[in-house]
Amino acid sequence: MANEDKKNAALRCIDEAPVRARQIWQHAASGGRYTVVAVAIDEPTLEPVVVYVGHDGVVWVRALDVFLGEKDGKPRFARLDDDGKPYAGAWRPTDGFEQRPV
C-alpha cells in the first residue's frame, strides 16, 4: 500500500474510533485513569496511535487497535464518560479539513 493510501486509511480509522482528545479512560488491569492527549499517526509506520497521560504526568503512546482491544477477554480500557459523546472541544487530526480521505 502506498504511503498516501496508508495515511488515508489511518485517518479513516481515527475518524471512526470512539477515542478523542480530552476524554478520560480507565485502564482495566491497573484501575489508573488517563486523559487522552491526542489520537495521532505514528510517522514511521503510519499506524493510528493514542497519546494519553496519567495523573502522575507520564505520557504514554499505544496503538489505537491495542488501546481499544481486549486483554484476557476484557476491554483494556473503558471510557468513563459513558454518554457516548466526546468532551466539548475534543478534536481529531482531520477536523477542519474541507476534504477527508475517501
Salt bridges, closest charged atoms under 4 A:
GLU4 OE2 - LYS7 NZ 3.32
ASP15 OD1 - ARG92 NH1 3.63
ASP15 OD2 - ARG100 NH1 3.42
GLU47 OE2 - LYS6 NZ 3.58
ASP81 OD1 - ARG79 NE 2.58
ASP95 OD1 - ARG92 NH2 2.78
ASP95 OD1 - ARG100 NH2 3.25
